[in-house]
Amino acid sequence: MAGSGTCRRLLLVSTHYAPEQAGTSRYATQIAEHWAAGGAEVHVLTGMPHYPAWRLDPAYAGIRRTEEDRGGVRVHRRSHTVPARQTALGRARFELSVLRGGLGAPPAIERPDAVVAQLPTLAAGIIGARLAQGYGVPYVAVVRNLLGAGGGGGAGGAGGARGRAAVALAGSVEKYALRRAALVGVVHESIVAEVAAMGVPAGRIRLIPNWSHLPMPSRPREEMRARLGWRPGQTVALYSGALGAEQDLDLLIRAAQLDPGLRVVLMGAGERREELRALAGALPNLDFPPTPDEAEYPDVLAAADVLLLTQRAGRGGTAVPPELPACLAAGRPVVAAVPARGATAQELERSGAGVLVPPQDPAALLAAIRALAADPARTAALAAAGPAYATAHLTREAGLTRIDALLTRGPP
């Protein structure tokens, strides 16, 4: 398999792609545009824009399939269902509709040199494997999270017997997709054992950490705080990311209720946004701003006093939030209410840029935030550690170089 510099034509399968501005879509877009800038003919098979709000972009309403040129990449879109709620049944229908669209109407392109699929979703893995088999070319999988057993129950968010059945089914589909890959890239070493347990030889697994998709902050913090309406001396704790079921965002509402002097900011979009706003009621110290554009985003993160990450207990074992690299690069301490043995906790401890607290414990979260507010020296040390770690390990250039290496057969 030739490296990306010698591949004439590449097909990337990713259910999420620009203009979506969250989650795996950012990575898929940067990868495809990077290959195109290097001279390859790049095609992307993707869905209709809908994430993280889980609402179809009105510009694509009524369209079953379409093609568009974006950033030097030919984008092939296929319609699918968009469940308003992430139940096991809704997720299954979504995956099946993505699968039907991708396999039922694959892109009409000449034979590519390789097919690369980004997981999740499950359907992308199956589509990538089947199309590569049909073309007779290598298939490469990039795993950003597992929805099966290793993923901690992300396959639909259901509990009980139905939830366990959904997780088991997701694991079987992931095994099918990954065992057929010539190489499998994973974003964290905690995923390596899970992938190997599916029967993928260790020599075919590569580590490709998520990278920061944003530049470093550039505006003065006080100037940005004034623009955002954050009072001098007021502690601002900011969460930025998807407002969905996987994140324990109720925890942040409870924290705001317990400490009226703390300003909590939930910045982003997602299926639970309106539900969370209703739960928050008229709390004066809780804000729900939209996600700013990429030019302003790093400065908004840097203007906060503390950046927050949350995951529900029992979930997120192998998941590393795509927001984590950007949080580290922002130069503010991170307080993470995540499982202590999960991938997010491991990455944060390695960076030296944050504090871990138990999930679903608002008192512990508030205690950590107050301790940082009372200890400027420790806050400064944590804040400095994040950009240093991001610069050393999580740059876009390093990430894309690792992605390119997936297109070369060689030693691990």
Phi, psi and omega in degrees: 000125183283156175290168185298333180292338180250355176285124180280327187216130182229143175242122176253127177253116180210121182299333182249137182200163176306143018274007173301142185236037180211160173059218187289345181297323179298316181292316180301316182295316180294321179297310183297316181291329175296314178297318180296320179296334178277001175105359180278154169274113189245131175240141177237127173260117188215180179261192177272143182300127182204349189254145010266001183287344187055045172222133181298133174302124183304334180295343183248011181298134177079002182263126180271322176205149181203161175232145179209154175260128183217116177061033181082008183245139174271116186255123180251114183253141176233142183286161180197168175288157176229095182292135179289331179233144182272072172269166179300318180292316179297319179295319180298317179297320178299310181298317181295323180289324175296317180298315180298317180293319183287319181275330181284334181218068180293161180299139177274081182232163174291163184304121178282167176279336178198156174242128179242130179240143180250123179247150350293157028264168178297318183301323181299321179295316179294315180300313180301315181296316183290318180294319179298319178298317180295321178284339185073039182232164179296147177242130180238133179248137174245116186257111177264344174192155174253136177266347179279208187304320181290339183275000174075027173091027181280358185277064173112348174074013180273151177253181176067203184298320180296319179295318179296322178295320179295319179295317180297318179296318179299319178298321179294319179293317178299319178299316179302312185290319187280328180291342180267000183274141174293323176218149177234120174265136179233149188272351180206149183295339178295338180278339185302311182297322179296317180291319178297324179294341177279356179102011177274122180301143182302327181291350179256008182252132179237145177267123181226085183299149169304148179240166178282124182270004185241155172287168176291153177301150183229338183270151175301137183300315184295325177296318181290321179298319179297320179295325181276352180082022179268121186293146173301136179085347178277130178283124181246121177250119190243128169254132178229123180157197181289137176262076187235191185283334183289333182267137179274074184278344172301328178303319183288327175294318178296323178296318178296324178293324184282335184227090181298340180279348179267132176263119180254130182239121175253101188253119179151193180224164179164172185298335184259007186304308183291324176298317179293321177298321179293319178296323182288334180061228184256029179305122183284345183254023179229123183242151177232065180285155174288164177291129179288170177289168187296330181293327184261339187306310182297328179287328176294315178301315183291338181284339179287162175275322182221140174254140188247142170231140179222144171216144179291147175301137180087359178235169173075022181303317180250001185274133171245113183304134179298344179283342186300312179302321179294323177297317179296319182291339184288341177078032174232148178296146181251131171250119187242118174265084188222161177303134188296333183256010181277172182296323180296316179298318180298316182293321180292319177297320180296324181286333184070022188249010184201185182233135177260138174227158180295145175297153172060032180230088184297328179295317179294321178298313180296321180298320180293318180295316180295322180297320178292319179298331181270358185227079183302326182294316179293320178301316180296322180294316178295319181297324180285330183292326184298304179299325179297317180291317180297319180294323182283329191231340193235031178283156178299319182299316179294319180296316181290328175296320178294322177297316178302322182294339177294340180270015178232123173287128180189182181292150180292000000 
